[in-house]
Amino acid sequence: MSALRALNAVPEKIQGRVGFLRGMKPGLARTLVIVALGLFAINVANLVLSNITIQSTYKLAALKAERNVLRTEAEVVGTQVNSLASNQNLVDVAHALGMVSNVNPVFLRLSDGKVIGKPKRALANQRSVAANLVPNAAMNTDTNTELLTKNSEVSLVGSSGSATTQAGSGTIQASPTY
Amino acid sequence: MSMLPPDEENRRQLVLRRLTGVVVGAFVIALLNYQVISAGAINTESKGKRTVTRTVEALRGSILDRDGQILAKSVYRYDINADPSAVSPVSRQVDGKTVTLSVDQLAGQLAEVLGKDKDDLLRKFAGTGKYVNLSKNVDATIYSKVKALDIPWIWPDAHPSRLYPNGAVAGNLLGFITADGATLAGIERKMNSCLAGVDGQETYERGSDGIRIPDSAVVSQKARNGGTLQLTIDTNLQYFAQQVLANAVNYERADYGTALVVEVKTGKLLVAAEAPTVDPNDPGASDEADRQSRIFNSTYEPGSTMKTLTAATAIDTGVATVGTQVKAPFAVKMPWGTWIKDSEKHKTLNLTLAGILRDSSNTGIMKIGELNTRAERFDYMKRFGLGKKTSIDMAGESGGTLGDPKTWDDQTNYSSMFGQGIAVTPIQMAYSYQAIANKGVRLQPQLFEKCTAADGTVTNFPVGESVRVVSESTARDTVDMLEKVVEQGHIGRTADVAGYRVGGKSGTAQTMDGNRYGNLYAISFIGLAPAEDPQYVVAVMLYKSRRTASSIGATPVFKQIMQQTLRTYRVAPSTTKSRNIPTEW
């Protein structure tokens, strides 16, 4: 109620000071003043909102630019992951590590503990394919097999002295735990 | 205090007021013109200058294998362009100091990143135009390196492109698309309705600094990305098969080779390997003939792998059994004067039907085949899936050629019993053996698992109706006979897979050289395992092998792929023995 009273009082004070309001009916003068104040308030609010919007616009543009940069980075990394995960790279790595596929799988039947199949040591087959024969123009990254082999040698030497002679040949022979 | 007489002062004030009135009036008129009379036109012109309409490109969907491994996906590629009219040295801050790089230095940096010749770039920079292309379709790695150079008169144009992360793995199946998005072959073309997106369009306003004005965007058409297509193909097994096949094609100096792995009980195609192959990332690197899928598109005369179908037909129609006894000479002279011979000279053999398959005797199977009418055999060929396209209906697929049995000449009637005079596709032959392995029921080949639209809607592809080709007992008899081929056959033994019961049949077919048979053969082996309950069919064919003129060149490929398949899918080794059926009498 006091706010309403204050609002009623303000136009009367202004009416006394502003020339063209003098002589007007107090009610009309009050209405004009309120409308003028309202318009002013709307303009101020509009100005504030415009500023905020403009700021947000530039922020949005900056974020979009950042998103594009991140998207490009994600694409670069994704392409590298694709290359590293491609069959061609994995086979190269497997070969470099001396991995040999065992063509004599052996199964243990859990129900009766029976061993099905004849266990044999995995050996490099004469007809096995040593090189990659399936082209891949999308490969832009591959595993450094030389580094990988060296790292494996180090870890094998560290974990088991018996593996030293195997690692000395430059590649690792078939897994000792077949 | 004014020093002028009152009249003069009034006159001047009047002039001043009138002048002010004229000026204000002029302003008011101009204001009215701008705000009211010409407002519409000015607004339209202004909006036209700041309004931009752009196409929102929809991304093409991915192609996945059965385990979700990506075989094809959409990525962005970039064309790197320059504005020659703006070419100038660039200043940069390095360690707090301003360093100016000359155009020559910048060209050197760009040349290194783009893998281009520096002088070529400098020549392009020398123009006066606003645009010159420096490099097309570079990937994100190179693009980000170019961007890092921060040269203001270099700008990229991004556009969606296609990436096949595993290169030529299943390349012949996948097909490829051109730079402008046209689908030219394979699954990319066949399944375009699932994979293709729909480009959108939006219009928005931007300020003089290029920044988009908020809330000004009007989307006239929303972009809809393409769906994700899942295949039945097993990428790892496919790669293995392609490796082995490519090695064999090189070794045998064959024109080409195909290898298929079929899951017997579902009809799913796990492997469709070809060599030579095509890398869809770079289709131009392969000969045009190698860019198609020969498994679907190319026909060949199957040769002795057809004897299995002839034998099954005879058993199913009740005119023969696995033990039917036949005298099989080395050669038989036909009434019309030609000779039908076996591949190796031998005395007349007393063979059962199982023995005929074991020895792959042409003269023997001829005596079995003639127990059926040509119409009966033709009907069974159709039921086995020969003579018409598969339900996959791959782009450019062939239905093969069986001809009309009524118009077969006598030679074709007999030679069709051992796979000459008719033409089939590799996939047709693989699925005819799938029928035998699947208790006599042929399933339609299944290559597509599902299409998942961008909004998550899943569409499963209808699997065509299965066909009862032969009875279950006929199928079992046939599998038992095929097992004898691998157990006892001269060539069949080389297809043996340690630990498993395997059945199969070899084929060494003459091939055409112009309009007559030449000296080169299509060598093949189609087999199934484990024979006691077949799970997988592997079909291998090498066309026009130049090193080995018999199917012994194909069995190592079969063996390696079957071994890998059984190991991949953890099929337990066989614990039973094959049925004891006579092969001779």
HADDOCK unambig.tbl for C-alpha pairs under 7 A between the chains (distance, minus, plus):
assign (segid A and resid 57 and name CA) (segid B and resid 214 and name CA) 6.50 0.50 0.50
assign (segid A and resid 61 and name CA) (segid B and resid 211 and name CA) 6.75 0.50 0.50
assign (segid A and resid 72 and name CA) (segid B and resid 140 and name CA) 5.89 0.50 0.50
assign (segid A and resid 75 and name CA) (segid B and resid 140 and name CA) 6.27 0.50 0.50
assign (segid A and resid 76 and name CA) (segid B and resid 140 and name CA) 5.46 0.50 0.50
assign (segid A and resid 76 and name CA) (segid B and resid 141 and name CA) 5.23 0.50 0.50
assign (segid A and resid 82 and name CA) (segid B and resid 165 and name CA) 5.60 0.50 0.50
assign (segid A and resid 83 and name CA) (segid B and resid 165 and name CA) 6.53 0.50 0.50
assign (segid A and resid 86 and name CA) (segid B and resid 165 and name CA) 6.50 0.50 0.50
assign (segid A and resid 86 and name CA) (segid B and resid 166 and name CA) 5.20 0.50 0.50
assign (segid A and resid 87 and name CA) (segid B and resid 166 and name CA) 6.42 0.50 0.50
assign (segid A and resid 87 and name CA) (segid B and resid 236 and name CA) 6.91 0.50 0.50
assign (segid A and resid 87 and name CA) (segid B and resid 239 and name CA) 6.84 0.50 0.50
assign (segid A and resid 103 and name CA) (segid B and resid 563 and name CA) 6.57 0.50 0.50
assign (segid A and resid 104 and name CA) (segid B and resid 498 and name CA) 6.78 0.50 0.50
assign (segid A and resid 105 and name CA) (segid B and resid 567 and name CA) 6.74 0.50 0.50
assign (segid A and resid 107 and name CA) (segid B and resid 572 and name CA) 6.47 0.50 0.50
assign (segid A and resid 116 and name CA) (segid B and resid 573 and name CA) 6.20 0.50 0.50
assign (segid A and resid 117 and name CA) (segid B and resid 499 and name CA) 5.71 0.50 0.50
assign (segid A and resid 117 and name CA) (segid B and resid 573 and name CA) 5.78 0.50 0.50
assign (segid A and resid 129 and name CA) (segid B and resid 243 and name CA) 6.80 0.50 0.50
assign (segid A and resid 129 and name CA) (segid B and resid 244 and name CA) 6.64 0.50 0.50
assign (segid A and resid 129 and name CA) (segid B and resid 247 and name CA) 6.72 0.50 0.50
assign (segid A and resid 133 and name CA) (segid B and resid 243 and name CA) 5.69 0.50 0.50
assign (segid A and resid 133 and name CA) (segid B and resid 246 and name CA) 6.45 0.50 0.50
assign (segid A and resid 134 and name CA) (segid B and resid 168 and name CA) 5.79 0.50 0.50
assign (segid A and resid 134 and name CA) (segid B and resid 169 and name CA) 6.77 0.50 0.50
assign (segid A and resid 134 and name CA) (segid B and resid 242 and name CA) 6.89 0.50 0.50
assign (segid A and resid 134 and name CA) (segid B and resid 243 and name CA) 6.38 0.50 0.50
assign (segid A and resid 135 and name CA) (segid B and resid 167 and name CA) 5.98 0.50 0.50
assign (segid A and resid 135 and name CA) (segid B and resid 168 and name CA) 5.57 0.50 0.50
assign (segid A and resid 135 and name CA) (segid B and resid 279 and name CA) 6.28 0.50 0.50
assign (segid A and resid 136 and name CA) (segid B and resid 166 and name CA) 6.20 0.50 0.50
assign (segid A and resid 136 and name CA) (segid B and resid 167 and name CA) 3.77 0.50 0.50
assign (segid A and resid 136 and name CA) (segid B and resid 168 and name CA) 5.89 0.50 0.50
assign (segid A and resid 136 and name CA) (segid B and resid 279 and name CA) 6.27 0.50 0.50
assign (segid A and resid 137 and name CA) (segid B and resid 167 and name CA) 6.09 0.50 0.50
assign (segid A and resid 137 and name CA) (segid B and resid 281 and name CA) 5.92 0.50 0.50
assign (segid A and resid 137 and name CA) (segid B and resid 282 and name CA) 6.50 0.50 0.50
assign (segid A and resid 138 and name CA) (segid B and resid 164 and name CA) 6.77 0.50 0.50
assign (segid A and resid 138 and name CA) (segid B and resid 165 and name CA) 5.91 0.50 0.50
assign (segid A and resid 138 and name CA) (segid B and resid 167 and name CA) 6.18 0.50 0.50
assign (segid A and resid 138 and name CA) (segid B and resid 281 and name CA) 6.43 0.50 0.50
